[in-house]
Amino acid sequence: MKAFLAIVDKDSSKHTGVVSLFNQYFIKTGIVSEISFKSIQSLMDLRHEGDYQDFAKITEEEASGAIESAKMIIKNLKTILEKLLEVNNIK
């Protein structure tokens, strides 16, 4: 998300700020689909649960699903980012 924000000269030091700016500049404008954003949010929620909730139990199935989802999201976002860089003539 931060790579996307760099294109529009935006940044935030907090996860919530990055998510908010990404939503504003790339989801609401239709550049990135709402489905991708919801998948990203789901992964961030799972990460937050694992990192900050005492006694959190993330199953092997949840972890495997998260990995596959992350791979798909990264592939899709990479394609979109490459197009944005080309359109903006950024190398």
C-alpha beads as a LAMMPS data file, in Angstrom:
LAMMPS data file: protein, C-alpha beads

91 atoms
90 bonds

1 atom types
1 bond types

-500.0 500.0 xlo xhi
-500.0 500.0 ylo yhi
-500.0 500.0 zlo zhi

Masses

1 110.0

Atoms # bond

1 1 1 0.000 0.000 0.000
2 1 1 2.872 2.346 0.749
3 1 1 4.219 1.881 -2.784
4 1 1 0.850 3.007 -4.118
5 1 1 0.818 5.998 -1.783
6 1 1 4.281 7.061 -2.954
7 1 1 2.805 7.621 -6.425
8 1 1 0.468 10.283 -5.025
9 1 1 3.071 11.695 -2.607
10 1 1 1.206 10.511 0.490
11 1 1 2.428 8.570 3.513
12 1 1 1.572 7.789 7.095
13 1 1 3.603 6.390 9.950
14 1 1 0.612 4.426 11.263
15 1 1 -1.058 1.366 9.753
16 1 1 -4.469 2.971 10.115
17 1 1 -3.280 6.069 8.268
18 1 1 -1.865 4.008 5.406
19 1 1 -5.125 2.067 5.129
20 1 1 -7.186 5.256 5.198
21 1 1 -5.097 6.974 2.511
22 1 1 -5.041 3.838 0.349
23 1 1 -8.818 3.661 0.623
24 1 1 -9.190 7.336 -0.271
25 1 1 -6.857 7.379 -3.271
26 1 1 -7.164 3.888 -4.710
27 1 1 -10.343 2.154 -3.536
28 1 1 -12.851 4.998 -3.709
29 1 1 -11.459 6.008 -7.107
30 1 1 -11.895 2.462 -8.438
31 1 1 -8.212 1.914 -9.201
32 1 1 -8.160 -1.054 -6.808
33 1 1 -11.292 -3.139 -6.332
34 1 1 -13.282 -3.146 -3.113
35 1 1 -12.888 -6.931 -2.996
36 1 1 -9.099 -6.592 -2.891
37 1 1 -9.383 -4.037 -0.104
38 1 1 -11.650 -6.302 1.951
39 1 1 -9.151 -9.142 1.507
40 1 1 -6.328 -6.868 2.661
41 1 1 -8.383 -5.821 5.691
42 1 1 -9.064 -9.457 6.532
43 1 1 -5.348 -10.257 6.444
44 1 1 -4.546 -7.221 8.579
45 1 1 -7.184 -8.270 11.112
46 1 1 -5.681 -11.761 11.309
47 1 1 -2.199 -10.292 11.768
48 1 1 -3.479 -7.965 14.478
49 1 1 -5.155 -10.858 16.254
50 1 1 -1.977 -12.946 16.181
51 1 1 0.265 -10.084 17.284
52 1 1 -1.813 -8.384 19.942
53 1 1 -4.448 -10.696 21.392
54 1 1 -3.336 -12.818 24.287
55 1 1 -3.900 -16.510 23.689
56 1 1 -4.981 -15.985 20.077
57 1 1 -5.360 -19.259 18.223
58 1 1 -4.920 -19.112 14.490
59 1 1 -5.469 -22.492 12.925
60 1 1 -3.246 -24.025 10.279
61 1 1 -6.204 -23.746 7.888
62 1 1 -6.560 -20.004 8.605
63 1 1 -2.826 -19.477 8.146
64 1 1 -2.740 -21.425 4.867
65 1 1 -5.754 -19.518 3.587
66 1 1 -4.135 -16.235 4.564
67 1 1 -0.954 -17.140 2.690
68 1 1 -2.858 -18.020 -0.477
69 1 1 -4.955 -14.871 -0.198
70 1 1 -1.840 -12.743 0.303
71 1 1 -0.184 -14.268 -2.772
72 1 1 -3.240 -13.465 -4.889
73 1 1 -3.523 -9.922 -3.541
74 1 1 0.183 -9.235 -4.105
75 1 1 -0.047 -10.509 -7.682
76 1 1 -3.082 -8.322 -8.426
77 1 1 -1.645 -5.236 -6.739
78 1 1 1.677 -5.701 -8.521
79 1 1 -0.111 -5.677 -11.883
80 1 1 -2.042 -2.533 -10.979
81 1 1 1.059 -0.834 -9.602
82 1 1 3.051 -1.596 -12.747
83 1 1 0.284 -0.019 -14.871
84 1 1 0.176 3.068 -12.633
85 1 1 3.936 3.468 -12.846
86 1 1 3.802 3.168 -16.629
87 1 1 0.948 5.686 -16.940
88 1 1 2.787 8.123 -14.650
89 1 1 6.074 7.489 -16.515
90 1 1 7.815 6.415 -13.307
91 1 1 10.709 3.954 -13.508

Bonds

1 1 1 2
2 1 2 3
3 1 3 4
4 1 4 5
5 1 5 6
6 1 6 7
7 1 7 8
8 1 8 9
9 1 9 10
10 1 10 11
11 1 11 12
12 1 12 13
13 1 13 14
14 1 14 15
15 1 15 16
16 1 16 17
17 1 17 18
18 1 18 19
19 1 19 20
20 1 20 21
21 1 21 22
22 1 22 23
23 1 23 24
24 1 24 25
25 1 25 26
26 1 26 27
27 1 27 28
28 1 28 29
29 1 29 30
30 1 30 31
31 1 31 32
32 1 32 33
33 1 33 34
34 1 34 35
35 1 35 36
36 1 36 37
37 1 37 38
38 1 38 39
39 1 39 40
40 1 40 41
41 1 41 42
42 1 42 43
43 1 43 44
44 1 44 45
45 1 45 46
46 1 46 47
47 1 47 48
48 1 48 49
49 1 49 50
50 1 50 51
51 1 51 52
52 1 52 53
53 1 53 54
54 1 54 55
55 1 55 56
56 1 56 57
57 1 57 58
58 1 58 59
59 1 59 60
60 1 60 61
61 1 61 62
62 1 62 63
63 1 63 64
64 1 64 65
65 1 65 66
66 1 66 67
67 1 67 68
68 1 68 69
69 1 69 70
70 1 70 71
71 1 71 72
72 1 72 73
73 1 73 74
74 1 74 75
75 1 75 76
76 1 76 77
77 1 77 78
78 1 78 79
79 1 79 80
80 1 80 81
81 1 81 82
82 1 82 83
83 1 83 84
84 1 84 85
85 1 85 86
86 1 86 87
87 1 87 88
88 1 88 89
89 1 89 90
90 1 90 91
